[in-house]
């Protein structure tokens, strides 16, 4: 499998959590009960699966290789992606902090949870689209078959050594658990993707 195919598959999982986070934020904004812990779990997913694992592969491996191959980092697509990763991290930190305040009874924190969650969702959806439609096709064109194989092996090491055995699957399961929680909170009436 090409490294870009691995990253695209991870995007599909990330998009599922984005959908669930958006729905939870919209419900919270409408005054429906959503536990602050749900946003904390989403933040954990985004910090570890989306950022540490997925963005880690991009930043430490793919982007480095693209820059080596002549893709400009400053002012180019790699620089844009790196800046968006940083902006996303700030959204997740703020969402998590607001969710913790909401859990202690600070009702005003709900607005910040919603604002940060929806800001992150919008940012990351657009970011994923840029990677899928621009950056990854570029990588597929300029990286040799051998370079792609080396990247895929390095991606496997991220999974086993950086993340740990079973962590990838645990985060896939977290998406399922959050979906079930939202369905239960809606009494199975609401739409949950």
Backbone as JSON Lines, residues from 0, in Angstrom:
{"i":0,"aa":"X","n":[0.85,-1.17,0.0],"ca":[0.0,0.0,0.0],"c":[0.9,1.24,0.0]}
{"i":1,"aa":"X","n":[0.5,2.25,-0.75],"ca":[1.24,3.51,-0.76],"c":[1.05,4.23,0.57]}
{"i":2,"aa":"X","n":[2.05,4.99,0.99],"ca":[1.9,5.73,2.24],"c":[0.72,6.71,2.18]}
{"i":3,"aa":"X","n":[0.48,7.28,1.01],"ca":[-0.66,8.2,0.9],"c":[-1.99,7.48,1.06]}
{"i":4,"aa":"X","n":[-2.05,6.23,0.66],"ca":[-3.28,5.44,0.86],"c":[-3.5,5.18,2.34]}
{"i":5,"aa":"X","n":[-2.43,4.9,3.07],"ca":[-2.53,4.73,4.52],"c":[-3.06,6.01,5.16]}
{"i":6,"aa":"X","n":[-2.51,7.14,4.76],"ca":[-2.94,8.42,5.33],"c":[-4.39,8.73,4.96]}
{"i":7,"aa":"X","n":[-4.78,8.41,3.74],"ca":[-6.18,8.64,3.33],"c":[-7.13,7.76,4.14]}
{"i":8,"aa":"X","n":[-6.74,6.52,4.4],"ca":[-7.58,5.64,5.22],"c":[-7.73,6.21,6.62]}
{"i":9,"aa":"X","n":[-6.66,6.77,7.17],"ca":[-6.75,7.41,8.48],"c":[-7.65,8.64,8.42]}
{"i":10,"aa":"X","n":[-7.6,9.36,7.3],"ca":[-8.5,10.51,7.14],"c":[-9.96,10.09,7.27]}
{"i":11,"aa":"X","n":[-10.3,8.95,6.72],"ca":[-11.71,8.52,6.78],"c":[-12.15,8.28,8.23]}
{"i":12,"aa":"X","n":[-11.25,7.75,9.04],"ca":[-11.57,7.53,10.46],"c":[-11.66,8.87,11.18]}
{"i":13,"aa":"X","n":[-10.73,9.76,10.89],"ca":[-10.74,11.09,11.5],"c":[-12.03,11.82,11.13]}
{"i":14,"aa":"X","n":[-12.45,11.71,9.89],"ca":[-13.7,12.36,9.46],"c":[-14.91,11.84,10.24]}
{"i":15,"aa":"X","n":[-14.9,10.57,10.59],"ca":[-16.01,10.05,11.4],"c":[-16.07,10.75,12.76]}
{"i":16,"aa":"X","n":[-14.9,10.93,13.39],"ca":[-14.89,11.62,14.69],"c":[-15.21,13.1,14.51]}
{"i":17,"aa":"X","n":[-14.82,13.69,13.41],"ca":[-15.21,15.08,13.14],"c":[-16.72,15.2,13.05]}
{"i":18,"aa":"X","n":[-17.36,14.27,12.34],"ca":[-18.83,14.28,12.23],"c":[-19.48,14.18,13.61]}
{"i":19,"aa":"X","n":[-18.97,13.29,14.43],"ca":[-19.55,13.09,15.77],"c":[-19.31,14.31,16.66]}
{"i":20,"aa":"X","n":[-18.14,14.9,16.56],"ca":[-17.82,16.09,17.35],"c":[-18.71,17.25,16.93]}
{"i":21,"aa":"X","n":[-18.92,17.39,15.64],"ca":[-19.79,18.45,15.14],"c":[-21.22,18.26,15.66]}
{"i":22,"aa":"X","n":[-21.69,17.04,15.58],"ca":[-23.06,16.78,16.05],"c":[-23.17,17.04,17.55]}
{"i":23,"aa":"X","n":[-22.18,16.62,18.31],"ca":[-22.21,16.86,19.76],"c":[-22.2,18.36,20.05]}
{"i":24,"aa":"X","n":[-21.39,19.11,19.32],"ca":[-21.31,20.56,19.53],"c":[-22.63,21.23,19.17]}
{"i":25,"aa":"X","n":[-23.24,20.81,18.09],"ca":[-24.53,21.39,17.69],"c":[-25.62,21.07,18.71]}
{"i":26,"aa":"X","n":[-25.58,19.87,19.25],"ca":[-26.55,19.51,20.29],"c":[-26.34,20.35,21.54]}
{"i":27,"aa":"X","n":[-25.08,20.5,21.93],"ca":[-24.78,21.3,23.11],"c":[-25.22,22.75,22.9]}
{"i":28,"aa":"X","n":[-24.97,23.29,21.72],"ca":[-25.37,24.67,21.4],"c":[-26.89,24.83,21.45]}
{"i":29,"aa":"X","n":[-27.62,23.76,21.11],"ca":[-29.09,23.81,21.12],"c":[-29.67,23.54,22.5]}
{"i":30,"aa":"X","n":[-28.81,23.32,23.48],"ca":[-29.28,23.1,24.85],"c":[-29.6,21.66,25.19]}
{"i":31,"aa":"X","n":[-29.25,20.75,24.32],"ca":[-29.47,19.32,24.59],"c":[-28.33,18.79,25.44]}
{"i":32,"aa":"X","n":[-28.59,17.78,26.25],"ca":[-27.53,17.27,27.13],"c":[-26.44,16.52,26.35]}
{"i":33,"aa":"X","n":[-25.23,16.96,26.56],"ca":[-24.05,16.28,26.01],"c":[-23.03,16.31,27.14]}
{"i":34,"aa":"X","n":[-22.5,15.17,27.49],"ca":[-21.55,15.13,28.61],"c":[-20.23,15.78,28.2]}
{"i":35,"aa":"X","n":[-19.64,16.57,29.08],"ca":[-18.32,17.14,28.78],"c":[-17.28,16.04,28.49]}
{"i":36,"aa":"X","n":[-17.47,14.87,29.09],"ca":[-16.53,13.77,28.87],"c":[-16.48,13.36,27.4]}
{"i":37,"aa":"X","n":[-17.57,13.52,26.68],"ca":[-17.57,13.18,25.27],"c":[-16.56,14.06,24.53]}
{"i":38,"aa":"X","n":[-16.52,15.35,24.85],"ca":[-15.57,16.25,24.21],"c":[-14.14,15.94,24.65]}
{"i":39,"aa":"X","n":[-13.98,15.47,25.88],"ca":[-12.65,15.06,26.34],"c":[-12.18,13.83,25.57]}
{"i":40,"aa":"X","n":[-13.08,12.88,25.33],"ca":[-12.71,11.7,24.54],"c":[-12.36,12.1,23.11]}
{"i":41,"aa":"X","n":[-13.15,13.01,22.55],"ca":[-12.84,13.5,21.2],"c":[-11.47,14.16,21.19]}
{"i":42,"aa":"X","n":[-11.18,14.98,22.21],"ca":[-9.87,15.63,22.28],"c":[-8.75,14.6,22.38]}
{"i":43,"aa":"X","n":[-8.97,13.55,23.15],"ca":[-7.98,12.47,23.26],"c":[-7.74,11.84,21.89]}
{"i":44,"aa":"X","n":[-8.82,11.57,21.18],"ca":[-8.71,11.0,19.84],"c":[-7.92,11.93,18.92]}
{"i":45,"aa":"X","n":[-8.28,13.22,18.94],"ca":[-7.61,14.16,18.05],"c":[-6.15,14.37,18.44]}
{"i":46,"aa":"X","n":[-5.85,14.38,19.74],"ca":[-4.45,14.54,20.18],"c":[-3.6,13.33,19.81]}
{"i":47,"aa":"X","n":[-4.16,12.16,19.98],"ca":[-3.34,10.96,19.81],"c":[-3.47,10.31,18.44]}
{"i":48,"aa":"X","n":[-4.67,9.99,18.0],"ca":[-4.82,9.34,16.7],"c":[-4.55,10.34,15.57]}
{"i":49,"aa":"X","n":[-5.25,11.48,15.59],"ca":[-5.12,12.43,14.48],"c":[-3.78,13.15,14.5]}
{"i":50,"aa":"X","n":[-3.33,13.55,15.68],"ca":[-2.11,14.37,15.72],"c":[-0.86,13.52,15.91]}
{"i":51,"aa":"X","n":[-0.77,12.84,17.03],"ca":[0.45,12.09,17.34],"c":[0.74,11.02,16.29]}
{"i":52,"aa":"X","n":[-0.26,10.25,15.91],"ca":[-0.05,9.16,14.95],"c":[-0.08,9.69,13.51]}
{"i":53,"aa":"X","n":[-1.23,10.24,13.1],"ca":[-1.4,10.63,11.7],"c":[-0.51,11.82,11.32]}
{"i":54,"aa":"X","n":[-0.67,12.94,12.04],"ca":[0.16,14.1,11.72],"c":[1.64,13.81,12.0]}
{"i":55,"aa":"X","n":[1.9,12.95,12.97],"ca":[3.28,12.55,13.24],"c":[3.92,11.89,12.03]}
{"i":56,"aa":"X","n":[3.18,11.03,11.36],"ca":[3.69,10.39,10.14],"c":[3.94,11.43,9.06]}
{"i":57,"aa":"X","n":[3.01,12.36,8.95],"ca":[3.16,13.38,7.92],"c":[4.37,14.27,8.21]}
{"i":58,"aa":"X","n":[4.43,14.81,9.43],"ca":[5.45,15.8,9.75],"c":[6.86,15.22,9.8]}
{"i":59,"aa":"X","n":[7.02,14.08,10.42],"ca":[8.36,13.52,10.6],"c":[8.84,12.71,9.4]}
{"i":60,"aa":"X","n":[7.91,12.28,8.56],"ca":[8.3,11.37,7.48],"c":[7.93,11.9,6.1]}
{"i":61,"aa":"X","n":[6.64,12.0,5.8],"ca":[6.22,12.38,4.45],"c":[6.67,13.79,4.1]}
{"i":62,"aa":"X","n":[6.39,14.76,4.96],"ca":[6.74,16.14,4.62],"c":[8.24,16.31,4.48]}
{"i":63,"aa":"X","n":[9.01,15.66,5.33],"ca":[10.47,15.72,5.24],"c":[10.93,15.2,3.89]}
{"i":64,"aa":"X","n":[10.37,14.09,3.47],"ca":[10.74,13.5,2.18],"c":[10.35,14.42,1.03]}
{"i":65,"aa":"X","n":[9.17,15.05,1.13],"ca":[8.75,15.95,0.06],"c":[9.68,17.16,-0.05]}
{"i":66,"aa":"X","n":[10.09,17.7,1.09],"ca":[11.03,18.83,1.08],"c":[12.36,18.39,0.48]}
{"i":67,"aa":"X","n":[12.81,17.19,0.83],"ca":[14.05,16.66,0.23],"c":[13.94,16.57,-1.29]}
{"i":68,"aa":"X","n":[12.73,16.31,-1.77],"ca":[12.5,16.15,-3.2],"c":[12.24,17.49,-3.91]}
{"i":69,"aa":"X","n":[12.34,18.59,-3.15],"ca":[12.24,19.89,-3.76],"c":[10.93,20.64,-3.55]}
{"i":70,"aa":"X","n":[10.0,20.06,-2.81],"ca":[8.76,20.77,-2.5],"c":[9.09,21.82,-1.44]}
{"i":71,"aa":"X","n":[8.8,23.09,-1.71],"ca":[9.15,24.12,-0.72],"c":[8.35,23.98,0.56]}
{"i":72,"aa":"X","n":[9.02,24.18,1.67],"ca":[8.33,24.14,2.96],"c":[7.75,25.51,3.27]}
{"i":73,"aa":"X","n":[8.54,26.54,3.14],"ca":[8.07,27.89,3.43],"c":[7.33,28.42,2.22]}
{"i":74,"aa":"X","n":[6.07,28.8,2.44],"ca":[5.28,29.35,1.36],"c":[4.69,28.31,0.43]}
{"i":75,"aa":"X","n":[4.97,27.05,0.66],"ca":[4.45,25.99,-0.19],"c":[3.43,25.15,0.54]}
{"i":76,"aa":"X","n":[3.0,24.06,-0.08],"ca":[1.95,23.24,0.52],"c":[2.35,22.6,1.85]}
{"i":77,"aa":"X","n":[3.61,22.26,2.0],"ca":[4.05,21.66,3.27],"c":[3.92,22.68,4.4]}
{"i":78,"aa":"X","n":[4.33,23.9,4.14],"ca":[4.23,24.96,5.15],"c":[2.79,25.23,5.55]}
{"i":79,"aa":"X","n":[1.89,25.21,4.57],"ca":[0.47,25.42,4.86],"c":[-0.05,24.3,5.75]}
{"i":80,"aa":"X","n":[0.3,23.07,5.44],"ca":[-0.17,21.94,6.23],"c":[0.36,22.02,7.66]}
{"i":81,"aa":"X","n":[1.63,22.37,7.81],"ca":[2.23,22.48,9.14],"c":[1.53,23.57,9.97]}
{"i":82,"aa":"X","n":[1.26,24.7,9.34],"ca":[0.57,25.79,10.05],"c":[-0.83,25.35,10.47]}
{"i":83,"aa":"X","n":[-1.52,24.62,9.61],"ca":[-2.86,24.15,9.95],"c":[-2.82,23.11,11.06]}
{"i":84,"aa":"X","n":[-1.8,22.27,11.09],"ca":[-1.64,21.32,12.2],"c":[-1.55,22.09,13.51]}
{"i":85,"aa":"X","n":[-0.74,23.16,13.52],"ca":[-0.58,23.96,14.74],"c":[-1.9,24.63,15.15]}
{"i":86,"aa":"X","n":[-2.62,25.17,14.19],"ca":[-3.92,25.79,14.49],"c":[-4.88,24.76,15.05]}
{"i":87,"aa":"X","n":[-4.89,23.56,14.48],"ca":[-5.74,22.49,14.98],"c":[-5.41,22.11,16.41]}
{"i":88,"aa":"X","n":[-4.12,22.05,16.72],"ca":[-3.71,21.72,18.09],"c":[-4.25,22.76,19.08]}
{"i":89,"aa":"X","n":[-4.22,24.02,18.69],"ca":[-4.74,25.08,19.57],"c":[-6.24,24.92,19.79]}
{"i":90,"aa":"X","n":[-6.98,24.57,18.75],"ca":[-8.42,24.33,18.89],"c":[-8.69,23.18,19.86]}
{"i":91,"aa":"X","n":[-7.94,22.09,19.7],"ca":[-8.17,20.91,20.54],"c":[-7.83,21.22,22.0]}
{"i":92,"aa":"X","n":[-6.73,21.92,22.23],"ca":[-6.38,22.31,23.61],"c":[-7.49,23.17,24.22]}
{"i":93,"aa":"X","n":[-7.99,24.14,23.46],"ca":[-9.02,25.04,23.99],"c":[-10.34,24.29,24.21]}
{"i":94,"aa":"X","n":[-10.7,23.39,23.3],"ca":[-11.92,22.6,23.46],"c":[-11.83,21.74,24.72]}
{"i":95,"aa":"X","n":[-10.69,21.1,24.91],"ca":[-10.49,20.23,26.06],"c":[-10.55,21.03,27.36]}
{"i":96,"aa":"X","n":[-9.88,22.18,27.4],"ca":[-9.9,23.01,28.61],"c":[-11.32,23.49,28.92]}
{"i":97,"aa":"X","n":[-12.05,23.88,27.89],"ca":[-13.42,24.34,28.1],"c":[-14.31,23.18,28.56]}
{"i":98,"aa":"X","n":[-14.1,22.0,28.03],"ca":[-14.89,20.83,28.45],"c":[-14.63,20.51,29.92]}
{"i":99,"aa":"X","n":[-13.38,20.65,30.36],"ca":[-13.07,20.43,31.78],"c":[-13.78,21.46,32.66]}
{"i":100,"aa":"X","n":[-13.81,22.72,32.21],"ca":[-14.52,23.76,32.98],"c":[-16.02,23.48,32.99]}
{"i":101,"aa":"X","n":[-16.54,23.03,31.86],"ca":[-17.97,22.69,31.79],"c":[-18.3,21.56,32.76]}
{"i":102,"aa":"X","n":[-17.39,20.61,32.88],"ca":[-17.61,19.48,33.79],"c":[-17.64,19.91,35.26]}
{"i":103,"aa":"X","n":[-16.99,21.04,35.57],"ca":[-17.0,21.53,36.96],"c":[-18.21,22.42,37.23]}
{"i":104,"aa":"X","n":[-19.07,22.58,36.23],"ca":[-20.29,23.35,36.43],"c":[-20.27,24.74,35.84]}
{"i":105,"aa":"X","n":[-19.21,25.12,35.16],"ca":[-19.14,26.45,34.55],"c":[-19.96,26.44,33.25]}
{"i":106,"aa":"X","n":[-21.21,26.82,33.36],"ca":[-22.14,26.76,32.22],"c":[-21.67,27.59,31.03]}
{"i":107,"aa":"X","n":[-21.0,28.72,31.31],"ca":[-20.53,29.59,30.22],"c":[-19.48,28.9,29.35]}
{"i":108,"aa":"X","n":[-18.85,27.85,29.86],"ca":[-17.83,27.15,29.09],"c":[-18.43,26.4,27.9]}
{"i":109,"aa":"X","n":[-19.74,26.15,27.94],"ca":[-20.38,25.43,26.83],"c":[-20.19,26.16,25.51]}
{"i":110,"aa":"X","n":[-20.31,27.49,25.55],"ca":[-20.16,28.28,24.31],"c":[-18.75,28.11,23.74]}
{"i":111,"aa":"X","n":[-17.74,28.09,24.61],"ca":[-16.37,27.92,24.13],"c":[-16.13,26.5,23.6]}
{"i":112,"aa":"X","n":[-16.72,25.5,24.26],"ca":[-16.6,24.13,23.75],"c":[-17.15,24.09,22.33]}
{"i":113,"aa":"X","n":[-18.33,24.65,22.14],"ca":[-18.97,24.63,20.83],"c":[-18.11,25.39,19.81]}
{"i":114,"aa":"X","n":[-17.66,26.58,20.16],"ca":[-16.87,27.4,19.25],"c":[-15.59,26.69,18.83]}
{"i":115,"aa":"X","n":[-14.88,26.14,19.8],"ca":[-13.61,25.47,19.48],"c":[-13.83,24.18,18.71]}
{"i":116,"aa":"X","n":[-14.84,23.43,19.09],"ca":[-15.14,22.17,18.39],"c":[-15.5,22.43,16.94]}
{"i":117,"aa":"X","n":[-16.4,23.38,16.71],"ca":[-16.81,23.66,15.33],"c":[-15.68,24.3,14.53]}
{"i":118,"aa":"X","n":[-14.86,25.12,15.16],"ca":[-13.7,25.69,14.47],"c":[-12.72,24.61,14.04]}
{"i":119,"aa":"X","n":[-12.49,23.66,14.93],"ca":[-11.58,22.56,14.61],"c":[-12.15,21.7,13.49]}
{"i":120,"aa":"X","n":[-13.44,21.38,13.59],"ca":[-14.07,20.54,12.56],"c":[-13.93,21.19,11.19]}
{"i":121,"aa":"X","n":[-14.25,22.48,11.08],"ca":[-14.16,23.17,9.8],"c":[-12.72,23.19,9.28]}
{"i":122,"aa":"X","n":[-11.78,23.51,10.17],"ca":[-10.37,23.55,9.78],"c":[-9.91,22.19,9.27]}
{"i":123,"aa":"X","n":[-10.18,21.14,10.02],"ca":[-9.63,19.84,9.66],"c":[-10.3,19.26,8.42]}
{"i":124,"aa":"X","n":[-11.58,19.52,8.23],"ca":[-12.22,19.04,6.99],"c":[-11.57,19.66,5.76]}
{"i":125,"aa":"X","n":[-11.35,20.98,5.8],"ca":[-10.7,21.65,4.67],"c":[-9.26,21.16,4.51]}
{"i":126,"aa":"X","n":[-8.59,20.94,5.62],"ca":[-7.21,20.46,5.62],"c":[-7.12,19.08,4.95]}
{"i":127,"aa":"X","n":[-8.01,18.2,5.34],"ca":[-8.03,16.85,4.76],"c":[-8.27,16.91,3.26]}
{"i":128,"aa":"X","n":[-9.18,17.78,2.86],"ca":[-9.47,17.91,1.43],"c":[-8.22,18.36,0.66]}
{"i":129,"aa":"X","n":[-7.48,19.32,1.21],"ca":[-6.25,19.79,0.55],"c":[-5.23,18.66,0.45]}
{"i":130,"aa":"X","n":[-5.08,17.9,1.53],"ca":[-4.11,16.81,1.47],"c":[-4.55,15.75,0.47]}
{"i":131,"aa":"X","n":[-5.81,15.34,0.52],"ca":[-6.3,14.29,-0.38],"c":[-6.24,14.7,-1.84]}
{"i":132,"aa":"X","n":[-6.54,15.98,-2.12],"ca":[-6.68,16.4,-3.51],"c":[-5.44,17.07,-4.1]}
{"i":133,"aa":"X","n":[-4.56,17.59,-3.24],"ca":[-3.39,18.31,-3.76],"c":[-2.08,17.65,-3.31]}
{"i":134,"aa":"X","n":[-1.87,17.58,-2.0],"ca":[-0.57,17.14,-1.49],"c":[-0.29,15.67,-1.77]}
{"i":135,"aa":"X","n":[-1.27,14.8,-1.51],"ca":[-1.01,13.37,-1.69],"c":[-0.82,13.01,-3.17]}
{"i":136,"aa":"X","n":[-1.61,13.55,-4.1],"ca":[-1.31,13.26,-5.51],"c":[0.09,13.76,-5.92]}
{"i":137,"aa":"X","n":[0.5,14.9,-5.37],"ca":[1.86,15.4,-5.62],"c":[2.88,14.39,-5.11]}
{"i":138,"aa":"X","n":[2.69,13.9,-3.9],"ca":[3.61,12.91,-3.33],"c":[3.65,11.65,-4.19]}
{"i":139,"aa":"X","n":[2.5,11.2,-4.64],"ca":[2.46,10.0,-5.48],"c":[3.24,10.19,-6.78]}
{"i":140,"aa":"X","n":[3.24,11.42,-7.3],"ca":[3.95,11.7,-8.55],"c":[5.46,11.78,-8.36]}
{"i":141,"aa":"X","n":[5.91,12.37,-7.24],"ca":[7.35,12.65,-7.15],"c":[8.14,11.62,-6.35]}
{"i":142,"aa":"X","n":[7.45,10.8,-5.55],"ca":[8.18,9.79,-4.78],"c":[8.32,8.51,-5.59]}
{"i":143,"aa":"X","n":[9.52,7.94,-5.59],"ca":[9.75,6.69,-6.3],"c":[9.07,5.55,-5.55]}
{"i":144,"aa":"X","n":[8.95,4.44,-6.21],"ca":[8.37,3.25,-5.58],"c":[9.17,2.86,-4.35]}
{"i":145,"aa":"X","n":[10.49,2.94,-4.45],"ca":[11.35,2.62,-3.31],"c":[11.16,3.57,-2.15]}
{"i":146,"aa":"X","n":[11.05,4.85,-2.44],"ca":[10.82,5.85,-1.38],"c":[9.47,5.63,-0.71]}
{"i":147,"aa":"X","n":[8.47,5.27,-1.51],"ca":[7.16,5.0,-0.94],"c":[7.2,3.77,-0.03]}
{"i":148,"aa":"X","n":[7.94,2.75,-0.44],"ca":[8.06,1.54,0.39],"c":[8.78,1.86,1.7]}
{"i":149,"aa":"X","n":[9.81,2.69,1.63],"ca":[10.52,3.09,2.85],"c":[9.6,3.86,3.8]}
{"i":150,"aa":"X","n":[8.81,4.76,3.23],"ca":[7.86,5.52,4.06],"c":[6.84,4.6,4.71]}
{"i":151,"aa":"X","n":[6.33,3.65,3.95],"ca":[5.32,2.74,4.51],"c":[5.91,1.93,5.66]}
{"i":152,"aa":"X","n":[7.16,1.48,5.54],"ca":[7.81,0.77,6.64],"c":[7.98,1.68,7.85]}
{"i":153,"aa":"X","n":[8.35,2.92,7.6],"ca":[8.5,3.88,8.7],"c":[7.15,4.16,9.36]}
{"i":154,"aa":"X","n":[6.07,4.2,8.56],"ca":[4.72,4.38,9.12],"c":[4.39,3.22,10.06]}
{"i":155,"aa":"X","n":[4.76,2.01,9.65],"ca":[4.5,0.84,10.5],"c":[5.21,0.96,11.84]}
{"i":156,"aa":"X","n":[6.41,1.51,11.82],"ca":[7.15,1.7,13.07],"c":[6.47,2.72,13.98]}
{"i":157,"aa":"X","n":[5.88,3.75,13.4],"ca":[5.12,4.72,14.2],"c":[4.0,3.99,14.93]}
{"i":158,"aa":"X","n":[3.33,3.1,14.22],"ca":[2.21,2.35,14.81],"c":[2.67,1.47,15.97]}
{"i":159,"aa":"X","n":[3.76,0.76,15.78],"ca":[4.18,-0.2,16.8],"c":[5.04,0.42,17.89]}
{"i":160,"aa":"X","n":[5.96,1.31,17.53],"ca":[6.89,1.85,18.51],"c":[6.42,3.14,19.16]}
{"i":161,"aa":"X","n":[5.9,4.06,18.38],"ca":[5.46,5.34,18.94],"c":[4.09,5.22,19.6]}
{"i":162,"aa":"X","n":[3.16,4.61,18.9],"ca":[1.79,4.5,19.42],"c":[1.63,3.3,20.35]}
{"i":163,"aa":"X","n":[2.19,2.18,19.97],"ca":[2.06,0.95,20.75],"c":[1.05,0.01,20.12]}
{"i":164,"aa":"X","n":[1.29,-1.26,20.31],"ca":[0.41,-2.3,19.76],"c":[-1.03,-2.09,20.23]}
{"i":165,"aa":"X","n":[-1.95,-2.15,19.3],"ca":[-3.37,-2.1,19.64],"c":[-3.94,-0.7,19.8]}
{"i":166,"aa":"X","n":[-3.08,0.32,19.83],"ca":[-3.59,1.69,20.04],"c":[-4.4,2.17,18.85]}
{"i":167,"aa":"X","n":[-3.96,1.86,17.65],"ca":[-4.69,2.26,16.45],"c":[-6.12,1.72,16.52]}
{"i":168,"aa":"X","n":[-6.25,0.45,16.85],"ca":[-7.56,-0.2,16.95],"c":[-8.38,0.39,18.08]}
{"i":169,"aa":"X","n":[-7.72,0.74,19.19],"ca":[-8.44,1.32,20.32],"c":[-9.1,2.63,19.91]}
{"i":170,"aa":"X","n":[-8.4,3.43,19.12],"ca":[-8.98,4.7,18.68],"c":[-10.09,4.49,17.65]}
{"i":171,"aa":"X","n":[-9.99,3.45,16.85],"ca":[-11.11,3.1,15.96],"c":[-12.33,2.75,16.82]}
{"i":172,"aa":"X","n":[-12.11,2.0,17.89],"ca":[-13.19,1.64,18.8],"c":[-13.78,2.85,19.5]}
{"i":173,"aa":"X","n":[-12.94,3.85,19.77],"ca":[-13.42,5.06,20.42],"c":[-14.45,5.77,19.54]}
{"i":174,"aa":"X","n":[-14.25,5.76,18.24],"ca":[-15.22,6.37,17.32],"c":[-16.57,5.68,17.49]}
{"i":175,"aa":"X","n":[-16.54,4.37,17.53],"ca":[-17.77,3.59,17.73],"c":[-18.44,3.95,19.07]}
{"i":176,"aa":"X","n":[-17.64,4.03,20.12],"ca":[-18.19,4.32,21.45],"c":[-18.83,5.7,21.52]}
{"i":177,"aa":"X","n":[-18.19,6.69,20.92],"ca":[-18.75,8.05,20.92],"c":[-20.05,8.07,20.11]}
{"i":178,"aa":"X","n":[-20.06,7.37,19.0],"ca":[-21.3,7.28,18.19],"c":[-22.42,6.66,19.02]}
{"i":179,"aa":"X","n":[-22.12,5.59,19.74],"ca":[-23.14,4.94,20.57],"c":[-23.64,5.87,21.67]}
{"i":180,"aa":"X","n":[-22.72,6.63,22.28],"ca":[-23.11,7.56,23.34],"c":[-24.05,8.63,22.8]}
{"i":181,"aa":"X","n":[-23.73,9.16,21.62],"ca":[-24.6,10.18,21.03],"c":[-25.97,9.61,20.68]}
{"i":182,"aa":"X","n":[-25.98,8.4,20.17],"ca":[-27.26,7.76,19.85],"c":[-28.09,7.57,21.11]}
{"i":183,"aa":"X","n":[-27.45,7.1,22.17],"ca":[-28.17,6.87,23.43],"c":[-28.69,8.18,24.0]}
{"i":184,"aa":"X","n":[-27.89,9.24,23.92],"ca":[-28.33,10.53,24.44],"c":[-29.5,11.09,23.64]}
{"i":185,"aa":"X","n":[-29.57,10.75,22.37],"ca":[-30.67,11.23,21.52],"c":[-31.88,10.31,21.62]}
{"i":186,"aa":"X","n":[-31.78,9.26,22.43],"ca":[-32.88,8.31,22.53],"c":[-33.15,7.6,21.22]}
{"i":187,"aa":"X","n":[-32.08,7.46,20.42],"ca":[-32.13,6.82,19.1],"c":[-33.0,7.6,18.12]}
{"i":188,"aa":"X","n":[-33.4,8.82,18.45],"ca":[-34.2,9.63,17.53],"c":[-33.33,10.44,16.61]}
{"i":189,"aa":"X","n":[-32.18,10.87,17.12],"ca":[-31.34,11.77,16.33],"c":[-30.53,11.05,15.29]}
{"i":190,"aa":"X","n":[-30.1,11.81,14.3],"ca":[-29.25,11.25,13.26],"c":[-27.81,11.26,13.73]}
{"i":191,"aa":"X","n":[-27.21,10.11,13.74],"ca":[-25.79,10.0,14.05],"c":[-25.16,9.15,12.97]}
{"i":192,"aa":"X","n":[-24.2,9.74,12.28],"ca":[-23.54,9.02,11.18],"c":[-22.74,7.87,11.68]}
